[in-house]
């Protein structure tokens, strides 16, 4: 019987946030995703008889979790949460007030009434009492605790019910329970793999872009005009170390050799595959764009087949289906989203005479905080529908896919080096900051080659070769913590020189990060009062407006699908004004919902098929919102374009709200 084989791969990864010079973990994301996602994602699978998936566990992440189990106070955030509130310095309080509000506003802060009250207090610039800081610490940890813990841990249930006015004993008990929970994660994966429910794959140890380590010139294969770093080093042996160390680490934990590797960022090349072949890796995977580059065109049916390069099997992700889960379905009703996903699978099933394999490969942790209930409703409904209603769908692991004779198999002799982002390596190399990072990495590698062998120094070099540092350099991605990533990267290199008693070069001491990708390109420089007519009535009406980069956090999302290109904003004494530019013909049969987070959450929905009292659509879209309706002069907003069935077709920003401040007064400023 013909089947559609559905192969989920959930990629679990965080870089090493340990600062080499202090030995402290200076960002807590590995721990937070552990209590929210790393157990929860396979737990969902365990509740269904016919659902299977592959989980890719990066060694550097597992190494970090082992460190937390040994001593969680080695994490800066957790050590300050543990510390008595009365003993915190002003600097420590400011640090906590920054990081403890870094949860998703809509899905993690607002569901906790007290957490949201404290968020508003911070927005208003008010000082916190010791009790409020204690409440904030506990609410932060509760917000990051996943559904498994909320359903199965009596302590967490009771603390959520309590809501506020927590005690220090509550805090210590919660920290103890969460740390003990970390010990349950890997045994749970082992148990499910033994039952045949999941396959566990891995990645070169510190998540490097392996093709660039093997040969930096491989960046030119997919993008011939890319600018490469001027200073080079030979990292080829380090590439091999990442693979060998990952295999050894995996074997030590799971008692066997890994069958498959998900290479960091899906990055492969001929030489990368040769290296995997050398160490008897059975399969690996990448993105459809890499396949299309390699076979010379978008032959869609090929992504639903398996390929073989020498002795290694290759699978290629369906970019569109994977991105639907990663980026689009978060705003949809679960019924509509799951029905849409399955209908697209049915289209693939019906289109081909063979049994297709559909590879849905994406981040297994970061997407879920943008779904309500951490993705619980969506994932459970999707798995339930597949299991109960669709006999033509069979969920399999990649090792199982190798053995399926009804999936067509092709020989492939050449891979154009690339990754799952744009099919090239421009996310990690080619921009000025990224190239500077490669140059200081090369300078340090060349230095290290002149020194006696040191395991500590070699480990720091491998950590510095990880992909994440290069991701945050340049102007293509934004994070509030970009300076900390810069500091961590350079600290690894600086420590290498300290091990040998030498001073690091000045170039390594100097921060690399300069180009911060911020949502606000320009702030308003005077009041505006535009005519709301959908036209640029005169040159001056929007001249003094602020400008927003609406795509600042879009990341890997295809920019051609973002038909709102620019957003301007401004205000006078009574009203707040918005102007949207772009391909407005594409949205004139749709609706625009503006979410405003002020003292409360407020929505404004606009029918874009006609003009209204406070808005008009023509060459541009102009909107007037009374400041009295907003409630405060500093607030958050986001935009959703919806169709007539209330499906969200575009959400901007993708992963956050825009922070707007219209409190500045211009009455006494000269204006010429």
ChimeraX attribute file (.defattr): number of C-alpha atoms within 10 A of each C-alpha:
attribute: neighborCount
match mode: 1-to-1
recipient: residues
	/A:1	5
	/A:2	13
	/A:3	17
	/A:4	24
	/A:5	23
	/A:6	24
	/A:7	24
	/A:8	23
	/A:9	27
	/A:10	22
	/A:11	23
	/A:12	25
	/A:13	25
	/A:14	22
	/A:15	21
	/A:16	24
	/A:17	23
	/A:18	22
	/A:19	20
	/A:20	21
	/A:21	15
	/A:22	11
	/A:23	11
	/A:24	16
	/A:25	24
	/A:26	19
	/A:27	20
	/A:28	15
	/A:29	14
	/A:30	22
	/A:31	24
	/A:32	18
	/A:33	22
	/A:34	24
	/A:35	23
	/A:36	24
	/A:37	25
	/A:38	24
	/A:39	23
	/A:40	22
	/A:41	21
	/A:42	21
	/A:43	16
	/A:44	15
	/A:45	19
	/A:46	17
	/A:47	12
	/A:48	16
	/A:49	11
	/A:50	17
	/A:51	22
	/A:52	25
	/A:53	24
	/A:54	23
	/A:55	25
	/A:56	23
	/A:57	24
	/A:58	26
	/A:59	26
	/A:60	23
	/A:61	22
	/A:62	21
	/A:63	13
	/A:64	19
	/A:65	20
	/A:66	14
	/A:67	15
	/A:68	21
	/A:69	16
	/A:70	11
	/A:71	11
	/A:72	20
	/A:73	18
	/A:74	17
	/A:75	21
	/A:76	19
	/A:77	23
	/A:78	21
	/A:79	14
	/A:80	18
	/A:81	25
	/A:82	17
	/A:83	15
	/A:84	12
	/A:85	19
	/A:86	11
	/A:87	11
	/A:88	15
	/A:89	10
	/A:90	9
	/A:91	9
	/A:92	16
	/A:93	16
	/A:94	12
	/A:95	14
	/A:96	21
	/A:97	18
	/A:98	12
	/A:99	15
	/A:100	20
	/A:101	19
	/A:102	13
	/A:103	16
	/A:104	17
	/A:105	19
	/A:106	17
	/A:107	17
	/A:108	25
	/A:109	22
	/A:110	19
	/A:111	14
	/A:112	17
	/A:113	13
	/A:114	18
	/A:115	26
	/A:116	21
	/A:117	15
	/A:118	20
	/A:119	18
	/A:120	17
	/A:121	14
	/A:122	15
	/A:123	13
	/A:124	13
	/A:125	8
	/A:126	10
	/A:127	10
	/A:128	15
	/A:129	11
	/A:130	15
	/A:131	16
	/A:132	17
	/A:133	20
	/A:134	24
	/A:135	22
	/A:136	26
	/A:137	24
	/A:138	25
	/A:139	26
	/A:140	21
	/A:141	22
	/A:142	22
	/A:143	22
	/A:144	22
	/A:145	22
	/A:146	23
	/A:147	19
	/A:148	17
	/A:149	21
	/A:150	17
	/A:151	10
	/A:152	10
	/A:153	14
	/A:154	11
	/A:155	15
	/A:156	21
	/A:157	14
	/A:158	12
	/A:159	18
	/A:160	16
	/A:161	9
	/A:162	10
	/A:163	15
	/A:164	19
	/A:165	13
	/A:166	18
	/A:167	12
	/A:168	17
	/A:169	9
	/A:170	17
	/A:171	20
	/A:172	15
	/A:173	12
	/A:174	18
	/A:175	18
	/A:176	11
	/A:177	15
	/A:178	22
	/A:179	19
	/A:180	13
	/A:181	16
	/A:182	19
	/A:183	14
	/A:184	11
	/A:185	18
	/A:186	16
	/A:187	14
	/A:188	15
	/A:189	21
	/A:190	17
	/A:191	12
	/A:192	18
	/A:193	18
	/A:194	11
	/A:195	10
	/A:196	13
	/A:197	22
	/A:198	25
	/A:199	24
	/A:200	24
	/A:201	25
	/A:202	27
	/A:203	29
	/A:204	26
	/A:205	28
	/A:206	27
	/A:207	29
	/A:208	26
	/A:209	27
	/A:210	30
	/A:211	26
	/A:212	24
	/A:213	20
	/A:214	20
	/A:215	17
	/A:216	20
	/A:217	14
	/A:218	22
	/A:219	25
	/A:220	18
	/A:221	18
	/A:222	20
	/A:223	16
	/A:224	10
	/A:225	10
	/A:226	16
	/A:227	15
	/A:228	20
	/A:229	19
	/A:230	10
	/A:231	14
	/A:232	16
	/A:233	18
	/A:234	15
	/A:235	21
	/A:236	15
	/A:237	10
	/A:238	20
	/A:239	24
	/A:240	20
	/A:241	17
	/A:242	22
	/A:243	23
	/A:244	17
	/A:245	15
	/A:246	24
	/A:247	23
	/A:248	16
	/A:249	19
	/A:250	23
	/A:251	13
	/A:252	11
	/A:253	13
	/A:254	15
	/A:255	11
	/A:256	11
	/A:257	18
	/A:258	21
	/A:259	17
	/A:260	25
	/A:261	24
	/A:262	25
	/A:263	28
	/A:264	26
	/A:265	25
	/A:266	24
	/A:267	25
	/A:268	28
	/A:269	23
	/A:270	16
	/A:271	16
	/A:272	23
	/A:273	22
	/A:274	16
	/A:275	18
	/A:276	23
	/A:277	17
	/A:278	12
	/A:279	13
	/A:280	15
	/A:281	20
	/A:282	19
	/A:283	26
	/A:284	24
	/A:285	25
	/A:286	26
	/A:287	26
	/A:288	26
	/A:289	24
	/A:290	27
	/A:291	28
	/A:292	19
	/A:293	18
	/A:294	19
	/A:295	16
	/A:296	10
	/A:297	10
	/A:298	14
	/A:299	11
	/A:300	12
	/A:301	13
	/A:302	20
	/A:303	24
	/A:304	27
	/A:305	22
	/A:306	23
	/A:307	24
	/A:308	18
	/A:309	18
	/A:310	12
	/A:311	15
	/A:312	19
	/A:313	25
	/A:314	25
	/A:315	26
	/A:316	27
	/A:317	27
	/A:318	20
	/A:319	18
	/A:320	11
	/A:321	18
	/A:322	20
	/A:323	18
	/A:324	15
	/A:325	22
	/A:326	21
	/A:327	19
	/A:328	20
	/A:329	23
	/A:330	23
	/A:331	17
	/A:332	18
	/A:333	14
	/A:334	20
	/A:335	13
	/A:336	14
	/A:337	21
	/A:338	23
	/A:339	14
	/A:340	14
	/A:341	16
	/A:342	16
	/A:343	12
	/A:344	13
	/A:345	19
	/A:346	15
	/A:347	10
	/A:348	17
	/A:349	22
	/A:350	13
	/A:351	11
	/A:352	12
	/A:353	8
	/A:354	17
	/A:355	22
	/A:356	26
	/A:357	33
	/A:358	25
	/A:359	28
	/A:360	22
	/A:361	29
	/A:362	23
	/A:363	18
	/A:364	20
	/A:365	21
	/A:366	16
	/A:367	16
	/A:368	21
	/A:369	23
	/A:370	22
	/A:371	22
	/A:372	18
	/A:373	15
	/A:374	24
	/A:375	20
	/A:376	19
	/A:377	14
	/A:378	24
	/A:379	18
	/A:380	16
	/A:381	16
	/A:382	18
	/A:383	20
	/A:384	18
	/A:385	15
	/A:386	20
	/A:387	17
	/A:388	10
	/A:389	9
	/A:390	12
	/A:391	10
	/A:392	14
	/A:393	20
	/A:394	17
	/A:395	23
	/A:396	25
	/A:397	23
	/A:398	31
	/A:399	17
	/A:400	11
	/A:401	21
	/A:402	19
	/A:403	9
	/A:404	16
	/A:405	9
	/A:406	15
	/A:407	21
	/A:408	15
	/A:409	17
	/A:410	14
	/A:411	12
	/A:412	15
	/A:413	12
	/A:414	12
	/A:415	20
	/A:416	23
	/A:417	27
	/A:418	32
	/A:419	26
	/A:420	24
	/A:421	21
	/A:422	17
	/A:423	22
	/A:424	24
	/A:425	25
	/A:426	22
	/A:427	24
	/A:428	23
	/A:429	25
	/A:430	20
	/A:431	19
	/A:432	17
	/A:433	20
	/A:434	24
	/A:435	21
	/A:436	23
	/A:437	26
	/A:438	25
	/A:439	20
	/A:440	20
	/A:441	24
	/A:442	21
	/A:443	18
	/A:444	20
	/A:445	21
	/A:446	16
	/A:447	13
	/A:448	18
	/A:449	12
	/A:450	8
	/A:451	10
	/A:452	9
	/A:453	10
	/A:454	12
	/A:455	9
	/A:456	11
	/A:457	21
	/A:458	17
	/A:459	16
	/A:460	18
	/A:461	22
	/A:462	20
	/A:463	26
	/A:464	25
	/A:465	28
	/A:466	23
	/A:467	19
	/A:468	22
	/A:469	22
	/A:470	26
	/A:471	19
	/A:472	25
	/A:473	30
	/A:474	23
	/A:475	19
	/A:476	19
	/A:477	20
	/A:478	20
	/A:479	14
	/A:480	12
	/A:481	11
	/A:482	20
	/A:483	17
	/A:484	16
	/A:485	23
	/A:486	20
	/A:487	18
	/A:488	23
	/A:489	30
	/A:490	26
	/A:491	20
	/A:492	23
	/A:493	26
	/A:494	21
	/A:495	22
	/A:496	26
	/A:497	17
	/A:498	13
	/A:499	12
	/A:500	13
	/A:501	9
	/A:502	11
	/A:503	13
	/A:504	16
	/A:505	14
	/A:506	8
	/A:507	14
	/A:508	20
	/A:509	14
	/A:510	11
	/A:511	13
	/A:512	21
	/A:513	20
	/A:514	13
	/A:515	16
	/A:516	17
	/A:517	21
	/A:518	18
	/A:519	19
	/A:520	17
	/A:521	13
	/A:522	15
	/A:523	17
	/A:524	20
	/A:525	16
	/A:526	19
	/A:527	21
	/A:528	21
	/A:529	18
	/A:530	24
	/A:531	17
	/A:532	22
	/A:533	20
	/A:534	18
	/A:535	16
	/A:536	18
	/A:537	12
	/A:538	10
	/A:539	7
	/A:540	12
	/A:541	14
	/A:542	22
	/A:543	16
	/A:544	18
	/A:545	25
	/A:546	19
	/A:547	19
	/A:548	21
	/A:549	19
	/A:550	25
	/A:551	21
	/A:552	22
	/A:553	20
	/A:554	19
	/A:555	15
	/A:556	14
	/A:557	17
	/A:558	11
	/A:559	12
	/A:560	8
	/A:561	9
	/A:562	17
	/A:563	15
	/A:564	20
	/A:565	16
	/A:566	14
	/A:567	19
	/A:568	24
	/A:569	24
	/A:570	27
	/A:571	25
	/A:572	17
	/A:573	13
	/A:574	11
	/A:575	17
	/A:576	22
	/A:577	23
	/A:578	21
	/A:579	25
	/A:580	21
	/A:581	17
	/A:582	16
	/A:583	14
	/A:584	18
	/A:585	14
	/A:586	10
	/A:587	20
	/A:588	15
	/A:589	14
	/A:590	20
	/A:591	20
	/A:592	20
	/A:593	17
	/A:594	17
	/A:595	17
	/A:596	21
	/A:597	24
	/A:598	18
	/A:599	16
	/A:600	13
	/A:601	13
	/A:602	14
	/A:603	14
	/A:604	11
	/A:605	14
	/A:606	19
	/A:607	19
	/A:608	21
	/A:609	14
	/A:610	12
	/A:611	17
	/A:612	14
	/A:613	9
	/A:614	14
	/A:615	22
	/A:616	24
	/A:617	25
	/A:618	17
	/A:619	16
	/A:620	17
	/A:621	22
	/A:622	26
	/A:623	24
	/A:624	22
	/A:625	16
	/A:626	15
	/A:627	17
	/A:628	11
	/A:629	12
	/A:630	21
	/A:631	15
	/A:632	15
	/A:633	16
	/A:634	16
	/A:635	21
	/A:636	18
	/A:637	19
	/A:638	20
	/A:639	21
	/A:640	20
	/A:641	21
	/A:642	21
	/A:643	15
	/A:644	10
	/A:645	8
	/A:646	13
	/A:647	19
	/A:648	21
	/A:649	17
	/A:650	20
	/A:651	22
	/A:652	22
	/A:653	19
	/A:654	21
	/A:655	17
	/A:656	17
	/A:657	20
	/A:658	20
	/A:659	13
	/A:660	17
	/A:661	14
	/A:662	19
	/A:663	11
	/A:664	12
	/A:665	12
	/A:666	13
	/A:667	9
	/A:668	6
	/A:669	9
	/A:670	7
	/A:671	8
	/A:672	3
